[in-house]
Amino acid sequence: MSVVVLATFQAKDGDERNLLNALRESVPEIHSEAGCDLFALHEEDGGRIILIEKWQTEELLEAHLAAEPVANLVRRIEPFVAADPVVSRLKAVPAGTSSQGSV
């Protein structure tokens, strides 16, 4: 069963662009990881960046979290985040059509 991850990053004042660019740098290598169906950045007012991820299995997500691309991402964003990201792992609740009722 797939796993969706929602991560919210808060930029330090004045570092919104730096944080977004640092996250963007990590996208190509994470997109190439086994099991990555989605790794998409979104902006919110107030310097928040929302990352939506979808992984094919819990095991592949765990492998991703232990892999070098995540360590690289953490190193890149560290100077620009105001606090640790808020991360939630989500499981789909079937509703409506399969294409519209899940990520």
Backbone as numpy.savetxt, mean C-alpha at the origin, in Angstrom:
# Nx Ny Nz CAx CAy CAz Cx Cy Cz
-7.68 -17.36 -0.85 -8.52 -16.18 -0.85 -7.63 -14.94 -0.85
-7.99 -13.95 -1.64 -7.20 -12.73 -1.73 -7.32 -11.90 -0.45
-6.31 -11.04 -0.27 -6.25 -10.16 0.89 -6.06 -8.74 0.40
-6.85 -7.82 0.93 -6.73 -6.41 0.60 -6.10 -5.70 1.80
-5.16 -4.84 1.50 -4.48 -4.06 2.54 -4.72 -2.59 2.26
-5.08 -1.87 3.30 -5.27 -0.43 3.22 -4.25 0.21 4.16
-3.37 1.03 3.63 -2.35 1.70 4.44 -2.47 3.20 4.26
-2.49 3.92 5.37 -2.61 5.37 5.35 -1.31 5.96 5.89
-0.71 6.83 5.08 0.54 7.50 5.43 0.26 8.98 5.62
0.79 9.56 6.68 0.66 10.99 6.93 2.01 11.65 6.72
2.06 12.58 5.78 3.30 13.31 5.50 3.57 14.36 6.57
4.84 14.61 6.80 5.22 15.75 7.62 4.81 17.02 6.85
4.54 18.08 7.58 4.19 19.36 6.94 5.26 19.74 5.93
4.83 20.02 4.71 5.74 20.43 3.65 6.38 19.28 2.89
6.15 18.04 3.33 6.78 16.88 2.68 5.78 16.01 1.90
4.62 16.56 1.59 3.60 15.78 0.89 4.12 15.25 -0.45
4.73 16.09 -1.25 5.25 15.67 -2.57 6.41 14.69 -2.40
7.26 14.95 -1.42 8.39 14.04 -1.18 7.91 12.64 -0.81
6.89 12.58 0.05 6.35 11.28 0.46 5.74 10.57 -0.74
4.94 11.27 -1.51 4.30 10.65 -2.67 5.36 10.16 -3.65
6.37 10.95 -3.91 7.42 10.53 -4.83 8.20 9.33 -4.31
8.46 9.30 -3.01 9.16 8.16 -2.42 8.33 6.89 -2.55
7.03 7.00 -2.33 6.15 5.83 -2.51 6.11 5.40 -3.97
6.01 6.36 -4.87 5.98 6.07 -6.31 7.21 5.27 -6.75
8.36 5.60 -6.19 9.60 4.90 -6.56 9.52 3.40 -6.28
8.72 3.01 -5.31 8.62 1.60 -4.93 7.63 0.81 -5.79
6.78 1.49 -6.50 5.70 0.81 -7.23 6.21 -0.23 -8.24
7.14 0.09 -9.13 7.53 -0.91 -10.14 8.04 -2.22 -9.54
8.91 -2.14 -8.53 9.44 -3.39 -7.98 8.38 -4.17 -7.21
7.44 -3.48 -6.58 6.37 -4.20 -5.87 5.37 -4.79 -6.86
5.06 -4.07 -7.93 4.17 -4.62 -8.96 4.73 -5.92 -9.54
6.04 -6.08 -9.55 6.65 -7.28 -10.13 6.70 -8.46 -9.15
6.30 -8.25 -7.91 6.33 -9.34 -6.93 5.22 -10.36 -7.20
5.53 -11.62 -6.90 4.54 -12.69 -7.04 3.34 -12.40 -6.15
2.15 -12.52 -6.73 0.92 -12.39 -5.96 0.35 -10.99 -5.87
1.04 -9.99 -6.41 0.54 -8.61 -6.34 -0.47 -8.37 -7.45
-1.73 -8.22 -7.08 -2.78 -7.89 -8.04 -3.04 -6.39 -8.10
-2.73 -5.68 -7.01 -3.00 -4.25 -6.95 -2.07 -3.62 -5.92
-1.49 -2.51 -6.29 -0.68 -1.69 -5.39 -0.85 -0.28 -5.91
-1.84 0.45 -5.39 -2.29 1.70 -5.99 -2.29 2.83 -4.97
-1.68 3.94 -5.34 -1.59 5.12 -4.48 -2.74 6.08 -4.74
-3.23 6.69 -3.66 -4.30 7.70 -3.76 -3.98 8.82 -2.78
-4.29 10.05 -3.17 -4.07 11.21 -2.32 -5.37 11.62 -1.64
-5.20 12.13 -0.44 -6.31 12.70 0.31 -5.86 14.07 0.80
-6.76 14.99 0.94 -6.39 16.31 1.47 -5.73 16.17 2.83
-4.89 17.11 3.16 -4.26 17.11 4.48 -2.96 16.33 4.53
-2.38 16.01 3.37 -1.09 15.34 3.36 -1.14 13.85 3.58
-2.31 13.25 3.44 -2.43 11.80 3.60 -2.37 11.11 2.25
-1.66 9.98 2.24 -1.58 9.12 1.08 -2.19 7.79 1.49
-3.12 7.32 0.68 -3.78 6.03 0.92 -3.26 5.04 -0.10
-2.78 3.92 0.38 -2.29 2.84 -0.46 -3.26 1.68 -0.37
-3.75 1.24 -1.52 -4.65 0.09 -1.58 -3.89 -1.04 -2.26
-3.77 -2.16 -1.56 -3.06 -3.32 -2.09 -4.01 -4.51 -2.15
-3.77 -5.39 -3.11 -4.50 -6.65 -3.17 -3.50 -7.75 -3.50
-3.49 -8.78 -2.66 -2.57 -9.90 -2.80 -3.37 -11.18 -2.98
-2.85 -12.07 -3.81 -3.58 -13.29 -4.16 -3.83 -14.20 -2.96
-2.86 -14.26 -2.05 -3.03 -15.10 -0.85 -2.36 -14.43 0.35
-2.73 -14.88 1.51 -2.10 -14.42 2.75 -0.60 -14.74 2.74
-0.26 -15.92 2.23 1.15 -16.35 2.19 1.98 -15.43 1.29
1.43 -15.06 0.14 2.15 -14.16 -0.76 2.27 -12.75 -0.17
1.27 -12.32 0.57 1.37 -11.05 1.28 2.48 -11.11 2.31
2.54 -12.19 3.07 3.59 -12.34 4.08 4.98 -12.35 3.44
5.11 -13.02 2.30 6.39 -13.03 1.58 6.76 -11.60 1.15
5.78 -10.87 0.67 5.99 -9.46 0.27 6.49 -8.64 1.45
5.86 -8.80 2.60 6.23 -8.00 3.77 7.65 -8.28 4.24
8.15 -9.49 3.98 9.50 -9.87 4.38 10.53 -9.61 3.29
10.10 -9.14 2.13 10.99 -9.00 0.97 11.69 -7.63 0.95
12.72 -7.56 0.15 13.53 -6.35 0.03 12.75 -5.13 -0.47
11.79 -5.27 -1.40 11.06 -4.07 -1.84 10.37 -3.32 -0.70
9.87 -4.03 0.31 9.23 -3.34 1.44 10.28 -2.62 2.28
11.43 -3.27 2.50 12.51 -2.61 3.23 12.96 -1.35 2.50
13.04 -1.42 1.18 13.40 -0.25 0.37 12.36 0.85 0.52
11.08 0.48 0.48 10.00 1.45 0.63 10.10 2.16 1.97
10.29 1.40 3.03 10.37 1.99 4.37 11.54 2.97 4.45
12.67 2.58 3.91 13.85 3.46 3.90 13.57 4.76 3.13
12.88 4.64 2.01 12.60 5.82 1.18 11.65 6.81 1.86
10.63 6.29 2.53 9.60 7.19 3.08 9.93 7.71 4.47
10.85 7.05 5.17 11.12 7.39 6.57 11.33 8.89 6.83
12.09 9.60 6.01 12.29 11.03 6.31 11.04 11.90 6.14
10.02 11.38 5.49 8.89 12.22 5.09 7.58 11.93 5.83
7.53 10.86 6.63 6.29 10.52 7.32 6.26 11.10 8.72
5.08 11.55 9.14 4.92 12.15 10.46 4.75 11.09 11.54
4.31 9.90 11.15 4.06 8.81 12.10 4.06 7.50 11.34
4.06 6.40 12.08 3.95 5.10 11.43 2.64 5.03 10.66
2.64 4.34 9.52 1.38 4.21 8.77 0.35 3.41 9.55
-0.90 3.69 9.28 -2.01 2.90 9.84 -2.35 1.86 8.78
-2.24 0.58 9.14 -2.41 -0.50 8.17 -3.54 -1.41 8.62
-4.44 -1.72 7.68 -5.54 -2.64 7.93 -5.53 -3.74 6.88
-5.72 -4.97 7.32 -5.90 -6.10 6.40 -7.39 -6.37 6.31
-7.89 -6.44 5.10 -9.32 -6.56 4.89 -9.64 -7.87 4.17
-10.76 -8.46 4.54 -11.27 -9.64 3.84 -12.61 -9.26 3.23
-12.81 -9.70 2.00 -14.02 -9.31 1.25 -15.28 -9.86 1.93
-16.30 -9.05 1.88 -17.64 -9.46 2.31 -18.47 -9.47 1.04
-18.81 -10.66 0.52 -19.54 -10.73 -0.74 -20.87 -9.94 -0.68
-21.05 -9.11 -1.70 -22.29 -8.33 -1.82 -22.39 -7.84 -3.26
-23.56 -7.88 -3.80 -23.77 -7.39 -5.16 -23.08 -8.27 -6.18
-22.70 -7.67 -7.30 -22.05 -8.43 -8.36 -20.59 -8.68 -7.99
-20.00 -9.71 -8.60 -18.60 -10.02 -8.27 -17.66 -8.91 -8.74
-17.98 -8.23 -9.83 -17.10 -7.17 -10.31 -17.29 -5.86 -9.56
-18.46 -5.62 -8.99 -18.71 -4.38 -8.29 -18.71 -4.52 -6.77
-18.78 -5.73 -6.29 -18.91 -5.95 -4.85 -17.62 -6.29 -4.15
-16.49 -6.22 -4.86 -15.21 -6.49 -4.20 -14.09 -5.78 -4.94
-13.01 -5.61 -4.23 -11.83 -4.99 -4.82 -10.99 -6.10 -5.43
